[in-house]
Amino acid sequence: MQAEVVRDQAGAETVRANVAREEAKALAEDAKADLAQALPALQAAIDSLSALNKGAGRTLRILRIGMLCSVAAASRAV
């Protein structure tokens, strides 16, 4: 009697493990597909940043500082 209970519990655990394995496999496949789609955009962004010269980088820093000052001023006004 106890052996049957243990066998049934083991069978149920096996079923749960198989379901979890299939769910994990599906998630992994989705993640791989999403990554394959995102990598070209990431590479394009890296290439674009690499193409910027120092002057453009300086201009971007100046714009960033200006934006930060505007945000700070706006937050003080509120």
N, C-alpha and C positions, 0 to 999 in steps of 0.2 A: 504494500500500500504506500509506504513512504517513498519507495523507489519510483513508483509511478508519478507521485507528486513532483519529485525532483526532476524526473525526465520531462514532465510537462512544463515545468518552470524553465528548464534548459531550452526546450523547444521554443517557448515564447520569447526567451531572451535572444535566441538565434534569429527569430523573425524580426525582432526590434533592431538587432544589429544589422541585418541585411537591408532593412528600410533606411536606417541611418547612413549606411554605406552608399546606397543609391542616391540619397539626397545630397550627400557630400560630393559625390561624383558629378551630379548635375550642377551644383554650385561651382565646382572647379571648372567645368566646361564653360559656364557663363562668364566666370572671371577671366578665363583665357581669351574668350571672344572679345570682352570689353577691353582687355589689355591690348590685344592685337589692333583694335580700332583706335585706341588712345596713343599708342606709340608713334605713329606717323605725325600726329599733331605735336607731340612733345619734341620730336626730332626737328620739325619745322620751326618750332619756337626757339630751340637751341641754336639752330642755324641762323635764324634772324638775329638773335642776340650776339652771336659771334660776328656777324656782318657789321654790327654797329662800330663806328670808330670812336676814338676817345672824345672827340668833340660832341658827338651825339650823346655819349654817356654823360658828359658834363651837363648838356642841355637837359637831359632827363632828370639828373639830380637836382638841378635848379627848379624844374617844374615840380618835382616831388616836394622840395622844401616849400615852395609857394603853396602847394595844395595843403601841406601840413599846417602852415601858418593860417590859411583860410579856415581850416577845420577848427583850429584852436580858437580863432577869433569868433567863429560862429558859436562854439560851445560856451564861450564866456558871455556872449550876448543873450543866451537863453536863460 
